[in-house]
Amino acid sequence: MEKKKFLIGTGNNGKFGEIMEVLRGLPYDFLRPADLGLDCDVEENGQTHEDNAYKKARHFFNQCGFLTLAEDSGIFVDALAGELGVKTRRWGAGEKATDLEWVEYFLDAMKDVPQDLRTARFVCCAALIDDKGEAHFFNGQTEGVITDGLQAQIKEGLPLSSCFKPAGFEKVYAALTSEEKNSISHRGKAIKAARDFLESCPGRLLT
């Protein structure tokens, strides 16, 4: 039997890889927008991560017509209250900056913040549009702190992973194994909730 097609609605290779680590093994033919030549120009002007996740998922679903998942994530830094959050990648050096340029700008903005005030939390919302066009939402959050500098090599599309140390760990996100990170990360939690939903559906979404 031919597998159902399932679109992962992101052009970010780092995010695609993390999402696939969680969804791998499900009986779908996973695709990315580039595989289908889809238009990836989505205006992420929502007021919440849920707004933007839905906008992206609906944008891609309207082009392909089959199961589509998209996510929106960001970081909330207590010392920079109101500055990042839903506009994280567009903040500071901007979305056209390289990963290194962006995170260097961010760390410079944090350089005078004392250790006890470097608390932060990553949040993620994943939106799944099912094959009937109905939307389902899944959320994840992880508390942690911002380190003084980069503590691991930058992973493509995920610059903050090299300076965010999750609570209870001595390593930053980027220094954890994929299994460790997916088990505790904001994105891992949201995508795992989406996987649980897919597996709990009585046949309709898996066959």
Phi and psi in degrees as a GROMACS rama.xvg file:
@    title "Ramachandran Plot"
@    xaxis  label "Phi"
@    yaxis  label "Psi"
@TYPE xy
-68.3712  136.521  GLU-2
-72.3842  148.161  LYS-3
-66.3313  145.014  LYS-4
-83.0328  146.535  LYS-5
-143.025  117.173  PHE-6
-94.3879  128.907  LEU-7
-96.2372  105.756  ILE-8
-81.7205  73.0116  GLY-9
-152.555  145.902  THR-10
-101.846  4.46516  GLY-11
-88.4136  111.947  ASN-12
-62.8193  -35.1778  ASN-13
-65.0578  -44.8292  GLY-14
-67.0656  -40.7683  LYS-15
-58.5789  -44.5951  PHE-16
-61.9773  -42.6376  GLY-17
-66.5769  -40.702  GLU-18
-63.5292  -42.8661  ILE-19
-67.0106  -29.9126  MET-20
-60.0398  -34.9695  GLU-21
-83.2063  -37.6953  VAL-22
-88.5961  -12.2704  LEU-23
-55.779  137.684  ARG-24
103.736  -19.101  GLY-25
-72.098  148.339  LEU-26
-80.8578  61.5211  PRO-27
-127.481  159.344  TYR-28
-96.4903  96.7771  ASP-29
-78.2851  134.027  PHE-30
-130.978  160.15  LEU-31
-118.615  161.382  ARG-32
-52.9517  -38.5921  PRO-33
-63.4428  -29.125  ALA-34
-63.7494  -26.3492  ASP-35
-110.893  0.919286  LEU-36
65.6047  33.6616  GLY-37
-78.0889  152.954  LEU-38
-70.52  123.434  ASP-39
-103.32  7.87294  CYS-40
-83.0052  96.7586  ASP-41
-117.651  128.225  VAL-42
-82.3643  109.589  GLU-43
-89.8703  74.1828  GLU-44
-112.515  19.6038  ASN-45
-69.6519  160.775  GLY-46
-85.6939  -15.3617  GLN-47
-136.222  166.226  THR-48
-64.7951  -33.4143  HIS-49
-63.7894  -41.9985  GLU-50
-56.7985  -49.9824  ASP-51
-70.2216  -38.43  ASN-52
-60.8401  -43.1483  ALA-53
-65.189  -44.7042  TYR-54
-57.3341  -43.3158  LYS-55
-68.7263  -45.818  LYS-56
-62.0095  -44.9406  ALA-57
-66.3992  -38.8174  ARG-58
-56.81  -47.2145  HIS-59
-75.5775  -38.6211  PHE-60
-60.8071  -39.8679  PHE-61
-63.0698  -22.2503  ASN-62
-90.5816  -32.4453  GLN-63
-107.026  -31.9757  CYS-64
80.1733  6.65397  GLY-65
-125.867  177.456  PHE-66
-40.7817  126.458  LEU-67
-136.94  134.642  THR-68
-125.634  133.205  LEU-69
-137.451  156.467  ALA-70
-135.511  159.528  GLU-71
-135.687  133.316  ASP-72
-140.896  163.83  SER-73
-170.313  176.173  GLY-74
-119.69  140.462  ILE-75
-112.168  114.012  PHE-76
-107.114  120.998  VAL-77
-59.8751  -36.3525  ASP-78
-73.922  -14.7797  ALA-79
-122.951  46.805  LEU-80
-53.6453  130.139  ALA-81
81.2941  0.111666  GLY-82
-98.7578  -26.8276  GLU-83
-113.533  -101.866  LEU-84
57.19  -124.306  GLY-85
-66.3916  -18.3352  VAL-86
-108.449  25.5383  LYS-87
-48.2735  -57.879  THR-88
-71.2096  -20.2637  ARG-89
-90.3203  -8.28366  ARG-90
-76.761  160.24  TRP-91
64.1502  -117.959  GLY-92
-68.8175  -14.8062  ALA-93
91.1501  163.556  GLY-94
-70.7794  -16.006  GLU-95
-86.1765  -9.40444  LYS-96
-71.1076  153.789  ALA-97
-68.3826  164.233  THR-98
-55.2637  -43.6808  ASP-99
-66.1846  -44.4898  LEU-100
-60.4447  -42.6428  GLU-101
-64.036  -48.5549  TRP-102
-73.1014  -29.4443  VAL-103
-66.2883  -39.8701  GLU-104
-61.8329  -44.3885  TYR-105
-61.5812  -48.8046  PHE-106
-65.0474  -32.6836  LEU-107
-65.8723  -37.9198  ASP-108
-66.4473  -22.6129  ALA-109
-99.4073  0.0166616  MET-110
-61.6738  -29.2078  LYS-111
-99.8362  7.08208  ASP-112
-84.7903  123.348  VAL-113
-66.5723  159.792  PRO-114
-54.2909  -41.9678  GLN-115
-74.563  -4.93404  ASP-116
-114.94  14.4957  LEU-117
-95.7428  24.9082  ARG-118
-72.0024  148.961  THR-119
-158.731  167.067  ALA-120
-144.98  136.301  ARG-121
-91.2391  137.93  PHE-122
-128.826  152.98  VAL-123
-144.931  140.417  CYS-124
-124.705  127.518  CYS-125
-107.123  134.252  ALA-126
-113.887  127.107  ALA-127
-113.405  122.074  LEU-128
-99.8602  116.329  ILE-129
-81.1431  179.218  ASP-130
-72.8648  -2.63893  ASP-131
-100.765  1.28212  LYS-132
85.4911  9.35446  GLY-133
-88.1271  143.905  GLU-134
-99.2657  141.764  ALA-135
-133.326  141.448  HIS-136
-122.476  143.878  PHE-137
-140.002  136.421  PHE-138
-124.188  152.614  ASN-139
-146.519  148.713  GLY-140
-146.467  142.045  GLN-141
-137.803  126.185  THR-142
-84.2544  154.403  GLU-143
-177.757  -163.334  GLY-144
-134.652  156.499  VAL-145
-91.5198  126.795  ILE-146
-77.9841  166.604  THR-147
-66.9079  -30.3554  ASP-148
-153.014  -175.831  GLY-149
-68.9381  132.245  LEU-150
-117.674  10.8978  GLN-151
-163.194  159.712  ALA-152
-61.5402  140.059  GLN-153
-68.4292  133.293  ILE-154
-95.5737  136.993  LYS-155
-49.9252  125.73  GLU-156
79.601  -0.677263  GLY-157
-133.706  56.2274  LEU-158
-62.0158  -35.083  PRO-159
-68.5794  -18.161  LEU-160
-63.5122  -17.902  SER-161
-90.6336  -2.85848  SER-162
-138.361  16.5427  CYS-163
-114.978  117.65  PHE-164
-104.433  111.532  LYS-165
-66.4146  147.788  PRO-166
-56.6444  133.796  ALA-167
89.8595  -0.866936  GLY-168
-122.278  151.496  PHE-169
-98.7136  1.3132  GLU-170
-121.468  151.76  LYS-171
-74.3072  163.46  VAL-172
-44.0975  -51.4531  TYR-173
-67.5463  -16.537  ALA-174
-93.2881  -6.83896  ALA-175
-81.7619  157.18  LEU-176
-69.5918  161.088  THR-177
-60.4927  -35.8091  SER-178
-66.01  -43.6777  GLU-179
-62.711  -47.5492  GLU-180
-64.5389  -46.2678  LYS-181
-63.8476  -25.2449  ASN-182
-76.9816  -21.3346  SER-183
-127.491  -7.79492  ILE-184
-78.7051  158.902  SER-185
-57.7892  -45.5333  HIS-186
-70.8836  -40.6062  ARG-187
-59.2772  -41.3041  GLY-188
-65.4779  -44.4478  LYS-189
-66.0695  -43.6821  ALA-190
-71.4787  -34.352  ILE-191
-63.5578  -38.5863  LYS-192
-64.2767  -38.3606  ALA-193
-65.5973  -41.1312  ALA-194
-62.145  -44.958  ARG-195
-58.6795  -39.7249  ASP-196
-62.9505  -46.1324  PHE-197
-61.0766  -41.5406  LEU-198
-73.3804  -20.9756  GLU-199
-87.5328  -14.3959  SER-200
-70.8213  132.248  CYS-201
-73.2416  69.1891  PRO-202
89.7614  -33.2239  GLY-203
-61.0498  -39.1561  ARG-204
-98.0558  -8.41681  LEU-205
-105.153  -14.6481  LEU-206
